[in-house]
Amino acid sequence: MRTSMMQGRPGYTRIRTPYVSDADAAPVAEDTSHLTADPALLLDALLHSTGRTTAPPSPLTKQP
């Protein structure tokens, strides 16, 4: 069981998830591991493909 906020709804919602044993989860994790990627490598690839050498400043930082 977990508690989560749902977008557009006030408060929290309890979500029930079934138990999955490690023996059952391990093959699924191994079979789908190719679907994961290192965010730093993805950012490097994006910067390289757009010709940028550095990431643009975060919109949450104060600009001089």
All heavy atoms as TSV, in Angstrom:
chain	resi	resn	atom	element	x	y	z
A	1	MET	N	N	0.849	-1.156	0.000
A	1	MET	CA	C	0.000	0.000	0.000
A	1	MET	C	C	0.900	1.225	0.000
A	1	MET	O	O	1.954	1.237	0.624
A	1	MET	CB	C	-0.884	-0.020	1.246
A	1	MET	CG	C	-1.594	1.263	1.485
A	1	MET	SD	S	-3.343	1.279	1.198
A	1	MET	CE	C	-3.942	-0.010	2.200
A	2	ARG	N	N	0.512	2.226	-0.722
A	2	ARG	CA	C	1.238	3.491	-0.711
A	2	ARG	C	C	0.236	4.625	-0.748
A	2	ARG	O	O	-0.912	4.448	-1.131
A	2	ARG	CB	C	2.236	3.573	-1.845
A	2	ARG	CG	C	1.611	3.878	-3.178
A	2	ARG	CD	C	2.663	4.055	-4.236
A	2	ARG	NE	N	2.332	5.243	-5.002
A	2	ARG	CZ	C	2.746	5.456	-6.218
A	2	ARG	NH1	N	3.522	4.595	-6.803
A	2	ARG	NH2	N	2.426	6.545	-6.852
A	3	THR	N	N	0.689	5.793	-0.363
A	3	THR	CA	C	-0.144	6.982	-0.405
A	3	THR	C	C	0.452	7.934	-1.418
A	3	THR	O	O	1.668	8.142	-1.445
A	3	THR	CB	C	-0.200	7.652	0.980
A	3	THR	OG1	O	-0.657	6.692	1.917
A	3	THR	CG2	C	-1.131	8.834	0.983
A	4	SER	N	N	-0.389	8.499	-2.263
A	4	SER	CA	C	0.110	9.349	-3.334
A	4	SER	C	C	-0.886	10.471	-3.608
A	4	SER	O	O	-2.079	10.329	-3.372
A	4	SER	CB	C	0.294	8.505	-4.593
A	4	SER	OG	O	0.792	9.278	-5.644
A	5	MET	N	N	-0.357	11.579	-4.102
A	5	MET	CA	C	-1.224	12.667	-4.554
A	5	MET	C	C	-1.586	12.413	-6.007
A	5	MET	O	O	-0.764	11.953	-6.784
A	5	MET	CB	C	-0.507	14.012	-4.436
A	5	MET	CG	C	-0.263	14.452	-3.017
A	5	MET	SD	S	0.422	16.104	-2.932
A	5	MET	CE	C	-0.980	17.076	-3.427
A	6	MET	N	N	-2.823	12.710	-6.358
A	6	MET	CA	C	-3.252	12.577	-7.741
A	6	MET	C	C	-3.448	13.970	-8.314
A	6	MET	O	O	-4.073	14.829	-7.689
A	6	MET	CB	C	-4.535	11.761	-7.826
A	6	MET	CG	C	-4.342	10.326	-7.378
A	6	MET	SD	S	-5.814	9.330	-7.583
A	6	MET	CE	C	-5.922	9.256	-9.351
A	7	GLN	N	N	-2.904	14.186	-9.506
A	7	GLN	CA	C	-2.974	15.494	-10.146
A	7	GLN	C	C	-4.431	15.903	-10.354
A	7	GLN	O	O	-5.249	15.136	-10.840
A	7	GLN	CB	C	-2.240	15.454	-11.469
A	7	GLN	CG	C	-2.062	16.809	-12.105
A	7	GLN	CD	C	-1.200	16.732	-13.346
A	7	GLN	OE1	O	-0.882	15.681	-13.838
A	7	GLN	NE2	N	-0.820	17.880	-13.846
A	8	GLY	N	N	-4.743	17.128	-9.958
A	8	GLY	CA	C	-6.081	17.651	-10.157
A	8	GLY	C	C	-7.074	17.259	-9.077
A	8	GLY	O	O	-8.241	17.609	-9.151
A	9	ARG	N	N	-6.620	16.499	-8.069
A	9	ARG	CA	C	-7.504	16.087	-6.991
A	9	ARG	C	C	-6.911	16.518	-5.656
A	9	ARG	O	O	-5.713	16.377	-5.446
A	9	ARG	CB	C	-7.692	14.577	-6.987
A	9	ARG	CG	C	-8.429	14.068	-8.193
A	9	ARG	CD	C	-8.708	12.604	-8.038
A	9	ARG	NE	N	-9.425	12.119	-9.209
A	9	ARG	CZ	C	-9.808	10.879	-9.345
A	9	ARG	NH1	N	-9.555	9.997	-8.403
A	9	ARG	NH2	N	-10.463	10.509	-10.424
A	10	PRO	N	N	-7.732	17.018	-4.769
A	10	PRO	CA	C	-7.211	17.429	-3.465
A	10	PRO	C	C	-6.889	16.217	-2.588
A	10	PRO	O	O	-7.462	15.141	-2.752
A	10	PRO	CB	C	-8.368	18.233	-2.867
A	10	PRO	CG	C	-9.592	17.669	-3.511
A	10	PRO	CD	C	-9.153	17.265	-4.909
A	11	GLY	N	N	-5.958	16.399	-1.685
A	11	GLY	CA	C	-5.635	15.355	-0.712
A	11	GLY	C	C	-4.811	14.228	-1.287
A	11	GLY	O	O	-4.190	14.350	-2.343
A	12	TYR	N	N	-4.814	13.132	-0.566
A	12	TYR	CA	C	-4.019	11.964	-0.932
A	12	TYR	C	C	-4.923	10.789	-1.239
A	12	TYR	O	O	-6.061	10.718	-0.786
A	12	TYR	CB	C	-3.071	11.593	0.214
A	12	TYR	CG	C	-2.013	12.630	0.457
A	12	TYR	CD1	C	-2.223	13.685	1.329
A	12	TYR	CD2	C	-0.801	12.562	-0.200
A	12	TYR	CE1	C	-1.251	14.647	1.541
A	12	TYR	CE2	C	0.183	13.513	0.007
A	12	TYR	CZ	C	-0.054	14.545	0.883
A	12	TYR	OH	O	0.916	15.488	1.088
A	13	THR	N	N	-4.400	9.840	-1.998
A	13	THR	CA	C	-5.133	8.638	-2.358
A	13	THR	C	C	-4.298	7.431	-1.971
A	13	THR	O	O	-3.095	7.410	-2.223
A	13	THR	CB	C	-5.406	8.593	-3.881
A	13	THR	OG1	O	-6.166	9.746	-4.226
A	13	THR	CG2	C	-6.156	7.347	-4.275
A	14	ARG	N	N	-4.930	6.427	-1.370
A	14	ARG	CA	C	-4.224	5.186	-1.066
A	14	ARG	C	C	-4.266	4.282	-2.290
A	14	ARG	O	O	-5.305	4.094	-2.906
A	14	ARG	CB	C	-4.854	4.476	0.126
A	14	ARG	CG	C	-4.411	5.079	1.432
A	14	ARG	CD	C	-4.919	4.278	2.572
A	14	ARG	NE	N	-6.291	4.727	2.812
A	14	ARG	CZ	C	-7.164	4.101	3.555
A	14	ARG	NH1	N	-6.841	2.983	4.146
A	14	ARG	NH2	N	-8.371	4.580	3.725
A	15	ILE	N	N	-3.128	3.760	-2.637
A	15	ILE	CA	C	-3.018	2.886	-3.806
A	15	ILE	C	C	-2.552	1.520	-3.319
A	15	ILE	O	O	-1.529	1.412	-2.658
A	15	ILE	CB	C	-2.013	3.456	-4.826
A	15	ILE	CG1	C	-2.477	4.835	-5.284
A	15	ILE	CG2	C	-1.849	2.504	-6.002
A	15	ILE	CD1	C	-1.474	5.580	-6.106
A	16	ARG	N	N	-3.306	0.507	-3.646
A	16	ARG	CA	C	-2.928	-0.855	-3.260
A	16	ARG	C	C	-2.193	-1.505	-4.428
A	16	ARG	O	O	-2.668	-1.505	-5.552
A	16	ARG	CB	C	-4.164	-1.672	-2.908
A	16	ARG	CG	C	-4.909	-1.137	-1.713
A	16	ARG	CD	C	-6.129	-1.997	-1.415
A	16	ARG	NE	N	-6.932	-1.389	-0.380
A	16	ARG	CZ	C	-6.762	-1.602	0.913
A	16	ARG	NH1	N	-5.808	-2.411	1.319
A	16	ARG	NH2	N	-7.546	-1.025	1.796
A	17	THR	N	N	-1.036	-2.060	-4.119
A	17	THR	CA	C	-0.255	-2.751	-5.140
A	17	THR	C	C	-0.035	-4.179	-4.679
A	17	THR	O	O	0.183	-4.434	-3.497
A	17	THR	CB	C	1.099	-2.062	-5.373
A	17	THR	OG1	O	1.791	-1.975	-4.126
A	17	THR	CG2	C	0.916	-0.675	-5.944
A	18	PRO	N	N	-0.104	-5.129	-5.588
A	18	PRO	CA	C	0.068	-6.527	-5.183
A	18	PRO	C	C	1.521	-6.811	-4.797
A	18	PRO	O	O	2.452	-6.172	-5.287
A	18	PRO	CB	C	-0.321	-7.308	-6.433
A	18	PRO	CG	C	-0.080	-6.368	-7.557
A	18	PRO	CD	C	-0.340	-4.994	-7.009
A	19	TYR	N	N	1.712	-7.781	-3.916
A	19	TYR	CA	C	3.049	-8.213	-3.536
A	19	TYR	C	C	3.637	-9.018	-4.676
A	19	TYR	O	O	2.970	-9.868	-5.276
A	19	TYR	CB	C	2.993	-9.076	-2.274
A	19	TYR	CG	C	4.320	-9.714	-1.969
A	19	TYR	CD1	C	5.346	-8.973	-1.398
A	19	TYR	CD2	C	4.571	-11.033	-2.303
A	19	TYR	CE1	C	6.580	-9.533	-1.145
A	19	TYR	CE2	C	5.795	-11.614	-2.053
A	19	TYR	CZ	C	6.795	-10.860	-1.474
A	19	TYR	OH	O	8.013	-11.423	-1.232
A	20	VAL	N	N	4.883	-8.750	-4.992
A	20	VAL	CA	C	5.608	-9.514	-6.008
A	20	VAL	C	C	6.898	-9.988	-5.360
A	20	VAL	O	O	7.678	-9.192	-4.835
A	20	VAL	CB	C	5.921	-8.656	-7.250
A	20	VAL	CG1	C	6.716	-9.462	-8.264
A	20	VAL	CG2	C	4.644	-8.126	-7.863
A	21	SER	N	N	7.113	-11.277	-5.386
A	21	SER	CA	C	8.309	-11.837	-4.755
A	21	SER	C	C	9.558	-11.446	-5.545
A	21	SER	O	O	9.497	-11.125	-6.742
A	21	SER	CB	C	8.214	-13.358	-4.676
A	21	SER	OG	O	8.328	-13.919	-5.974
A	22	ASP	N	N	10.702	-11.480	-4.873
A	22	ASP	CA	C	11.971	-11.176	-5.536
A	22	ASP	C	C	12.231	-12.134	-6.691
A	22	ASP	O	O	12.765	-11.746	-7.734
A	22	ASP	CB	C	13.130	-11.237	-4.543
A	22	ASP	CG	C	13.102	-10.104	-3.529
A	22	ASP	OD1	O	12.370	-9.126	-3.773
A	22	ASP	OD2	O	13.812	-10.200	-2.512
A	23	ALA	N	N	11.846	-13.387	-6.517
A	23	ALA	CA	C	12.061	-14.391	-7.572
A	23	ALA	C	C	11.261	-14.061	-8.824
A	23	ALA	O	O	11.706	-14.335	-9.943
A	23	ALA	CB	C	11.690	-15.776	-7.059
A	24	ASP	N	N	10.069	-13.476	-8.658
A	24	ASP	CA	C	9.265	-13.092	-9.813
A	24	ASP	C	C	9.709	-11.748	-10.399
A	24	ASP	O	O	9.636	-11.540	-11.607
A	24	ASP	CB	C	7.784	-12.997	-9.436
A	24	ASP	CG	C	7.171	-14.356	-9.155
A	24	ASP	OD1	O	7.651	-15.360	-9.721
A	24	ASP	OD2	O	6.206	-14.408	-8.369
A	25	ALA	N	N	10.157	-10.843	-9.543
A	25	ALA	CA	C	10.544	-9.509	-9.999
A	25	ALA	C	C	11.887	-9.512	-10.725
A	25	ALA	O	O	12.089	-8.733	-11.656
A	25	ALA	CB	C	10.599	-8.553	-8.819
A	26	ALA	N	N	12.803	-10.372	-10.319
A	26	ALA	CA	C	14.155	-10.378	-10.902
A	26	ALA	C	C	14.152	-10.611	-12.414
A	26	ALA	O	O	14.820	-9.873	-13.144
A	26	ALA	CB	C	15.029	-11.397	-10.187
A	27	PRO	N	N	13.431	-11.601	-12.938
A	27	PRO	CA	C	13.441	-11.788	-14.397
A	27	PRO	C	C	12.852	-10.599	-15.155
A	27	PRO	O	O	13.334	-10.232	-16.232
A	27	PRO	CB	C	12.584	-13.036	-14.621
A	27	PRO	CG	C	12.508	-13.729	-13.316
A	27	PRO	CD	C	12.684	-12.679	-12.274
A	28	VAL	N	N	11.814	-9.976	-14.596
A	28	VAL	CA	C	11.214	-8.815	-15.257
A	28	VAL	C	C	12.216	-7.660	-15.275
A	28	VAL	O	O	12.389	-6.991	-16.301
A	28	VAL	CB	C	9.906	-8.400	-14.553
A	28	VAL	CG1	C	9.377	-7.106	-15.131
A	28	VAL	CG2	C	8.872	-9.508	-14.669
A	29	ALA	N	N	12.893	-7.432	-14.156
A	29	ALA	CA	C	13.893	-6.367	-14.094
A	29	ALA	C	C	15.021	-6.620	-15.082
A	29	ALA	O	O	15.485	-5.703	-15.766
A	29	ALA	CB	C	14.443	-6.254	-12.675
A	30	GLU	N	N	15.453	-7.861	-15.170
A	30	GLU	CA	C	16.538	-8.194	-16.110
A	30	GLU	C	C	16.079	-8.036	-17.563
A	30	GLU	O	O	16.806	-7.487	-18.393
A	30	GLU	CB	C	17.009	-9.626	-15.865
A	30	GLU	CG	C	18.256	-9.970	-16.632
A	30	GLU	CD	C	18.808	-11.324	-16.233
A	30	GLU	OE1	O	18.769	-11.657	-15.041
A	30	GLU	OE2	O	19.291	-12.030	-17.132
A	31	ASP	N	N	14.866	-8.485	-17.861
A	31	ASP	CA	C	14.355	-8.402	-19.233
A	31	ASP	C	C	14.102	-6.965	-19.689
A	31	ASP	O	O	14.098	-6.681	-20.885
A	31	ASP	CB	C	13.057	-9.199	-19.378
A	31	ASP	CG	C	13.272	-10.696	-19.265
A	31	ASP	OD1	O	14.432	-11.147	-19.367
A	31	ASP	OD2	O	12.270	-11.411	-19.059
A	32	THR	N	N	13.863	-6.052	-18.752
A	32	THR	CA	C	13.555	-4.667	-19.121
A	32	THR	C	C	14.680	-3.689	-18.791
A	32	THR	O	O	14.516	-2.480	-18.935
A	32	THR	CB	C	12.266	-4.202	-18.422
A	32	THR	OG1	O	12.430	-4.319	-17.002
A	32	THR	CG2	C	11.064	-5.025	-18.864
A	33	SER	N	N	15.836	-4.205	-18.356
A	33	SER	CA	C	16.940	-3.319	-17.966
A	33	SER	C	C	17.439	-2.465	-19.136
A	33	SER	O	O	17.977	-1.382	-18.914
A	33	SER	CB	C	18.093	-4.129	-17.376
A	33	SER	OG	O	18.647	-4.979	-18.354
A	34	HIS	N	N	17.242	-2.905	-20.355
A	34	HIS	CA	C	17.679	-2.124	-21.516
A	34	HIS	C	C	16.831	-0.863	-21.707
A	34	HIS	O	O	17.188	0.015	-22.486
A	34	HIS	CB	C	17.631	-2.989	-22.781
A	34	HIS	CG	C	16.237	-3.352	-23.192
A	34	HIS	ND1	N	15.534	-4.370	-22.587
A	34	HIS	CD2	C	15.426	-2.823	-24.127
A	34	HIS	CE1	C	14.339	-4.461	-23.142
A	34	HIS	NE2	N	14.241	-3.527	-24.084
A	35	LEU	N	N	15.733	-0.752	-20.986
A	35	LEU	CA	C	14.856	0.412	-21.111
A	35	LEU	C	C	15.285	1.567	-20.214
A	35	LEU	O	O	14.658	2.621	-20.236
A	35	LEU	CB	C	13.411	0.019	-20.786
A	35	LEU	CG	C	12.805	-1.062	-21.682
A	35	LEU	CD1	C	11.435	-1.462	-21.174
A	35	LEU	CD2	C	12.737	-0.582	-23.123
A	36	THR	N	N	16.328	1.381	-19.436
A	36	THR	CA	C	16.812	2.438	-18.548
A	36	THR	C	C	18.009	3.135	-19.179
A	36	THR	O	O	18.690	2.574	-20.037
A	36	THR	CB	C	17.226	1.881	-17.177
A	36	THR	OG1	O	18.314	0.969	-17.367
A	36	THR	CG2	C	16.072	1.172	-16.499
A	37	ALA	N	N	18.244	4.367	-18.770
A	37	ALA	CA	C	19.383	5.121	-19.290
A	37	ALA	C	C	19.880	6.080	-18.221
A	37	ALA	O	O	19.110	6.548	-17.375
A	37	ALA	CB	C	18.982	5.903	-20.539
A	38	ASP	N	N	21.154	6.371	-18.253
A	38	ASP	CA	C	21.770	7.317	-17.334
A	38	ASP	C	C	21.386	8.732	-17.784
A	38	ASP	O	O	21.696	9.127	-18.909
A	38	ASP	CB	C	23.279	7.133	-17.363
A	38	ASP	CG	C	24.024	8.048	-16.421
A	38	ASP	OD1	O	23.432	9.024	-15.920
A	38	ASP	OD2	O	25.210	7.794	-16.181
A	39	PRO	N	N	20.716	9.516	-16.931
A	39	PRO	CA	C	20.303	10.868	-17.332
A	39	PRO	C	C	21.466	11.750	-17.776
A	39	PRO	O	O	21.316	12.568	-18.679
A	39	PRO	CB	C	19.634	11.426	-16.078
A	39	PRO	CG	C	19.244	10.246	-15.283
A	39	PRO	CD	C	20.249	9.180	-15.598
A	40	ALA	N	N	22.637	11.586	-17.171
A	40	ALA	CA	C	23.799	12.395	-17.562
A	40	ALA	C	C	24.215	12.075	-19.000
A	40	ALA	O	O	24.568	12.981	-19.767
A	40	ALA	CB	C	24.959	12.169	-16.604
A	41	LEU	N	N	24.156	10.804	-19.363
A	41	LEU	CA	C	24.507	10.430	-20.743
A	41	LEU	C	C	23.471	10.962	-21.733
A	41	LEU	O	O	23.822	11.391	-22.836
A	41	LEU	CB	C	24.623	8.912	-20.870
A	41	LEU	CG	C	25.762	8.265	-20.076
A	41	LEU	CD1	C	25.700	6.748	-20.213
A	41	LEU	CD2	C	27.106	8.809	-20.517
A	42	LEU	N	N	22.201	10.933	-21.344
A	42	LEU	CA	C	21.162	11.473	-22.218
A	42	LEU	C	C	21.342	12.975	-22.414
A	42	LEU	O	O	21.181	13.487	-23.532
A	42	LEU	CB	C	19.777	11.196	-21.630
A	42	LEU	CG	C	19.340	9.734	-21.587
A	42	LEU	CD1	C	18.022	9.599	-20.853
A	42	LEU	CD2	C	19.250	9.160	-22.981
A	43	LEU	N	N	21.701	13.691	-21.349
A	43	LEU	CA	C	21.930	15.128	-21.459
A	43	LEU	C	C	23.128	15.418	-22.357
A	43	LEU	O	O	23.071	16.306	-23.211
A	43	LEU	CB	C	22.137	15.746	-20.078
A	43	LEU	CG	C	22.370	17.248	-20.051
A	43	LEU	CD1	C	21.209	17.993	-20.701
A	43	LEU	CD2	C	22.587	17.724	-18.628
A	44	ASP	N	N	24.199	14.661	-22.187
A	44	ASP	CA	C	25.369	14.832	-23.046
A	44	ASP	C	C	25.013	14.618	-24.515
A	44	ASP	O	O	25.436	15.376	-25.389
A	44	ASP	CB	C	26.491	13.869	-22.650
A	44	ASP	CG	C	27.166	14.262	-21.355
A	44	ASP	OD1	O	27.008	15.426	-20.923
A	44	ASP	OD2	O	27.861	13.408	-20.777
A	45	ALA	N	N	24.222	13.585	-24.791
A	45	ALA	CA	C	23.822	13.306	-26.174
A	45	ALA	C	C	22.958	14.431	-26.723
A	45	ALA	O	O	23.114	14.838	-27.884
A	45	ALA	CB	C	23.074	11.975	-26.245
A	46	LEU	N	N	22.057	14.960	-25.909
A	46	LEU	CA	C	21.208	16.064	-26.348
A	46	LEU	C	C	22.041	17.304	-26.637
A	46	LEU	O	O	21.853	17.959	-27.674
A	46	LEU	CB	C	20.159	16.383	-25.281
A	46	LEU	CG	C	19.285	17.601	-25.563
A	46	LEU	CD1	C	18.421	17.366	-26.796
A	46	LEU	CD2	C	18.437	17.940	-24.354
A	47	LEU	N	N	22.960	17.634	-25.747
A	47	LEU	CA	C	23.806	18.812	-25.963
A	47	LEU	C	C	24.645	18.651	-27.222
A	47	LEU	O	O	24.799	19.592	-27.999
A	47	LEU	CB	C	24.694	19.051	-24.742
A	47	LEU	CG	C	23.960	19.465	-23.467
A	47	LEU	CD1	C	24.932	19.541	-22.304
A	47	LEU	CD2	C	23.249	20.783	-23.654
A	48	HIS	N	N	25.169	17.458	-27.422
A	48	HIS	CA	C	25.991	17.209	-28.615
A	48	HIS	C	C	25.142	17.332	-29.885
A	48	HIS	O	O	25.583	17.934	-30.870
A	48	HIS	CB	C	26.621	15.817	-28.533
A	48	HIS	CG	C	27.449	15.475	-29.722
A	48	HIS	ND1	N	28.680	16.045	-29.958
A	48	HIS	CD2	C	27.208	14.649	-30.766
A	48	HIS	CE1	C	29.159	15.574	-31.095
A	48	HIS	NE2	N	28.287	14.719	-31.605
A	49	SER	N	N	23.915	16.806	-29.857
A	49	SER	CA	C	23.082	16.836	-31.067
A	49	SER	C	C	22.603	18.241	-31.404
A	49	SER	O	O	22.300	18.526	-32.557
A	49	SER	CB	C	21.881	15.901	-30.907
A	49	SER	OG	O	20.964	16.420	-29.960
A	50	THR	N	N	22.531	19.138	-30.424
A	50	THR	CA	C	22.082	20.501	-30.691
A	50	THR	C	C	23.248	21.468	-30.882
A	50	THR	O	O	23.033	22.655	-31.125
A	50	THR	CB	C	21.200	21.020	-29.539
A	50	THR	OG1	O	21.944	21.006	-28.320
A	50	THR	CG2	C	19.938	20.195	-29.399
A	51	GLY	N	N	24.469	20.961	-30.725
A	51	GLY	CA	C	25.635	21.807	-30.910
A	51	GLY	C	C	25.992	22.637	-29.688
A	51	GLY	O	O	26.896	23.457	-29.742
A	52	ARG	N	N	25.314	22.432	-28.592
A	52	ARG	CA	C	25.632	23.164	-27.371
A	52	ARG	C	C	26.784	22.475	-26.646
A	52	ARG	O	O	26.962	21.276	-26.746
A	52	ARG	CB	C	24.430	23.221	-26.442
A	52	ARG	CG	C	23.301	24.034	-27.015
A	52	ARG	CD	C	22.199	24.129	-26.018
A	52	ARG	NE	N	21.109	24.907	-26.576
A	52	ARG	CZ	C	20.157	25.435	-25.860
A	52	ARG	NH1	N	20.152	25.285	-24.566
A	52	ARG	NH2	N	19.201	26.114	-26.430
A	53	THR	N	N	27.514	23.261	-25.895
A	53	THR	CA	C	28.620	22.679	-25.127
A	53	THR	C	C	28.320	22.668	-23.641
A	53	THR	O	O	28.966	21.971	-22.887
A	53	THR	CB	C	29.924	23.457	-25.376
A	53	THR	OG1	O	29.703	24.830	-25.041
A	53	THR	CG2	C	30.350	23.342	-26.821
A	54	THR	N	N	27.342	23.447	-23.196
A	54	THR	CA	C	26.940	23.447	-21.798
A	54	THR	C	C	25.418	23.487	-21.725
A	54	THR	O	O	24.752	23.920	-22.663
A	54	THR	CB	C	27.481	24.672	-21.035
A	54	THR	OG1	O	26.980	25.856	-21.657
A	54	THR	CG2	C	28.997	24.702	-21.027
A	55	ALA	N	N	24.912	23.066	-20.606
A	55	ALA	CA	C	23.463	23.091	-20.410
A	55	ALA	C	C	23.013	24.528	-20.181
A	55	ALA	O	O	23.747	25.324	-19.600
A	55	ALA	CB	C	23.099	22.225	-19.215
A	56	PRO	N	N	21.815	24.892	-20.643
A	56	PRO	CA	C	21.308	26.237	-20.366
A	56	PRO	C	C	21.074	26.386	-18.864
A	56	PRO	O	O	20.867	25.387	-18.177
A	56	PRO	CB	C	19.995	26.299	-21.140
A	56	PRO	CG	C	19.623	24.890	-21.393
A	56	PRO	CD	C	20.886	24.100	-21.411
A	57	PRO	N	N	21.101	27.608	-18.342
A	57	PRO	CA	C	20.886	27.775	-16.903
A	57	PRO	C	C	19.490	27.332	-16.517
A	57	PRO	O	O	18.546	27.432	-17.297
A	57	PRO	CB	C	21.071	29.277	-16.683
A	57	PRO	CG	C	20.909	29.899	-18.018
A	57	PRO	CD	C	21.305	28.868	-19.026
A	58	SER	N	N	19.372	26.827	-15.303
A	58	SER	CA	C	18.091	26.364	-14.802
A	58	SER	C	C	17.137	27.553	-14.690
A	58	SER	O	O	17.540	28.629	-14.234
A	58	SER	CB	C	18.270	25.724	-13.440
A	58	SER	OG	O	17.023	25.488	-12.849
A	59	PRO	N	N	15.878	27.406	-15.078
A	59	PRO	CA	C	14.938	28.524	-14.980
A	59	PRO	C	C	14.627	28.889	-13.522
A	59	PRO	O	O	14.032	29.904	-13.253
A	59	PRO	CB	C	13.690	28.020	-15.698
A	59	PRO	CG	C	13.811	26.545	-15.670
A	59	PRO	CD	C	15.276	26.230	-15.665
A	60	LEU	N	N	15.026	28.042	-12.575
A	60	LEU	CA	C	14.751	28.302	-11.177
A	60	LEU	C	C	15.867	29.100	-10.505
A	60	LEU	O	O	15.735	29.496	-9.348
A	60	LEU	CB	C	14.539	26.982	-10.427
A	60	LEU	CG	C	13.383	26.136	-10.945
A	60	LEU	CD1	C	13.309	24.822	-10.170
A	60	LEU	CD2	C	12.074	26.883	-10.838
A	61	THR	N	N	16.967	29.343	-11.220
A	61	THR	CA	C	18.060	30.109	-10.628
A	61	THR	C	C	17.861	31.584	-10.922
A	61	THR	O	O	17.259	31.972	-11.929
A	61	THR	CB	C	19.425	29.662	-11.188
A	61	THR	OG1	O	19.431	29.819	-12.596
A	61	THR	CG2	C	19.707	28.215	-10.827
A	62	LYS	N	N	18.380	32.412	-10.031
A	62	LYS	CA	C	18.279	33.872	-10.241
A	62	LYS	C	C	19.218	34.266	-11.365
A	62	LYS	O	O	20.356	33.834	-11.428
A	62	LYS	CB	C	18.671	34.604	-8.970
A	62	LYS	CG	C	17.684	34.430	-7.864
A	62	LYS	CD	C	18.088	35.255	-6.658
A	62	LYS	CE	C	17.085	35.096	-5.547
A	62	LYS	NZ	N	17.460	35.866	-4.360
A	63	GLN	N	N	18.717	35.067	-12.269
A	63	GLN	CA	C	19.521	35.560	-13.378
A	63	GLN	C	C	20.107	36.917	-13.014
A	63	GLN	O	O	19.409	37.750	-12.427
A	63	GLN	CB	C	18.652	35.679	-14.639
A	63	GLN	CG	C	18.043	34.379	-15.086
A	63	GLN	CD	C	19.065	33.320	-15.450
A	63	GLN	OE1	O	20.063	33.648	-16.068
A	63	GLN	NE2	N	18.835	32.103	-15.064
A	64	PRO	N	N	21.374	37.173	-13.355
A	64	PRO	CA	C	21.979	38.472	-13.016
A	64	PRO	C	C	21.368	39.614	-13.790
A	64	PRO	O	O	20.756	39.510	-14.767
A	64	PRO	CB	C	23.452	38.306	-13.370
A	64	PRO	CG	C	23.566	37.059	-14.176
A	64	PRO	CD	C	22.281	36.292	-14.011
